[in-house]
């Protein structure tokens, strides 16, 4: 018998992860995004990453249909940004400084790293969709990452 969702969530909370905000544009050209910690590299050649997106997320369908997404890897002082994009309320970009990346995606200038990706594969991942993207551009800054561990934010 499998573990319950509550037990599984608690077990996984013991794995420290980085925090990202995944951004894209919807069919109307508006910026949309969500916080995600289920992110990892897949391959160096070709340069692929994956992110798992909750099917109930208000940004899920936009990300799938846009065909492009940006991974903004957050710095330790960006907890408020993570919390804001973890909700489904209102215009998440209101009052947040961002720019348009090379591929027309909303990206955060002060993120530790920004990866602009072309969506190349999607897979059923239970209540999530596993999105694999080929990294087309990468911008890297220096700094410390924002981490998530045991239901709380941390830094190195």
C-alpha positions in Angstrom: 0.0 0.0 0.0 1.5 3.4 -1.0 2.1 6.1 1.6 -0.5 8.8 2.0 0.0 12.2 0.4 0.6 13.8 3.8 3.3 11.2 4.6 4.9 11.6 1.2 5.0 15.4 1.5 6.6 15.1 4.9 9.2 12.6 3.7 10.1 14.8 0.7 10.4 17.9 2.9 13.7 16.4 4.1 15.2 17.0 0.7 16.6 20.5 0.4 16.0 22.1 -3.0 16.6 25.3 -4.7 13.7 27.6 -5.5 12.7 28.8 -9.0 10.0 30.9 -10.6 8.9 29.6 -13.9 7.6 32.3 -16.3 6.0 32.3 -19.7 3.3 34.2 -21.6 -0.4 33.2 -22.0 -2.3 33.3 -25.3 -3.1 37.0 -24.7 0.6 37.8 -24.3 0.3 38.4 -20.6 3.1 37.4 -18.2 2.3 34.4 -16.0 4.4 32.4 -13.6 4.6 30.0 -10.7 7.0 28.9 -8.0 8.6 25.5 -8.5 11.2 23.5 -6.6 10.8 20.4 -8.7 13.4 21.4 -11.2 16.6 19.7 -12.3 19.0 19.3 -15.2 18.4 16.3 -17.5 21.3 16.4 -20.0 24.4 18.5 -20.9 24.3 17.6 -24.6 21.8 18.7 -25.5 21.2 21.1 -22.7 17.9 20.0 -21.2 16.2 20.7 -18.0 12.9 19.6 -16.5 10.3 21.2 -14.2 7.2 19.6 -12.8 4.1 21.8 -12.9 0.9 21.1 -11.0 -2.0 20.5 -13.3 -4.1 22.7 -11.1 -1.8 25.7 -11.4 -3.2 28.8 -13.0 -0.1 28.9 -15.2 -0.1 25.2 -16.3 -2.0 25.5 -19.5 -0.2 28.7 -20.6 3.2 27.1 -20.1 2.1 24.0 -22.2 0.6 26.1 -25.0 3.3 28.8 -25.2 6.0 26.4 -26.1 8.6 28.5 -24.2 9.4 29.1 -20.5 12.0 30.7 -18.4 13.5 29.3 -15.2 14.5 32.0 -12.8 16.7 30.5 -10.1 16.1 32.7 -7.0 18.7 34.3 -4.7 18.5 34.1 -0.9 16.9 37.5 -0.6 14.0 36.6 -3.0 11.7 34.7 -0.6 8.9 37.3 -1.1 9.1 36.7 -4.8 8.8 32.9 -4.3 5.8 33.3 -1.9 4.1 35.7 -4.3 4.3 33.3 -7.3 3.3 30.3 -5.1 -0.3 31.8 -4.9 -3.1 31.9 -7.4 -4.2 35.4 -6.5 -4.2 38.4 -8.7 -1.6 39.7 -11.1 1.6 38.2 -9.7 3.8 40.6 -11.8 2.1 43.9 -10.6 4.9 46.1 -9.1 7.6 43.5 -9.7 10.5 44.6 -11.9 11.2 42.3 -14.7 12.3 42.5 -18.3 11.6 40.7 -21.5 14.2 38.1 -22.3 15.7 37.2 -25.6 12.8 34.9 -26.4 10.1 37.3 -25.2 9.7 35.7 -21.8 9.4 37.6 -18.6 12.7 37.3 -16.6 13.9 38.7 -13.3 17.2 40.7 -13.6 18.2 39.9 -10.0 17.7 36.1 -10.2 20.9 34.1 -9.7 20.4 32.4 -13.1 17.9 32.7 -15.9 17.4 29.9 -18.4 15.2 30.5 -21.4 13.9 27.2 -22.7 12.0 25.8 -25.6 9.5 23.2 -24.5 10.4 20.0 -26.3 8.6 17.2 -24.3 5.8 16.8 -21.8 5.0 13.7 -19.8 2.2 12.7 -17.5 3.5 12.9 -13.9 0.4 12.1 -11.9 -1.1 15.3 -10.6 1.8 17.2 -12.4 3.0 17.6 -15.9 6.7 16.9 -16.4 8.0 19.6 -18.8 11.4 19.1 -20.5 12.9 22.2 -22.1 16.0 22.8 -24.2 18.0 25.7 -22.8 18.4 28.3 -25.5 20.0 31.1 -23.4 21.5 31.2 -20.0 22.5 34.2 -17.8 24.4 33.6 -14.6 25.0 36.1 -11.7 26.9 35.5 -8.5 25.3 35.2 -5.1 23.7 32.8 -2.7 20.7 30.6 -3.5 17.3 30.5 -1.8 16.7 27.0 -0.5 13.6 25.2 0.7 13.9 22.6 3.4 11.3 21.1 5.9 8.6 23.6 4.9 10.7 26.7 5.4 13.1 28.9 3.4 16.8 28.8 4.2 20.1 30.1 2.8 23.6 28.7 2.8 
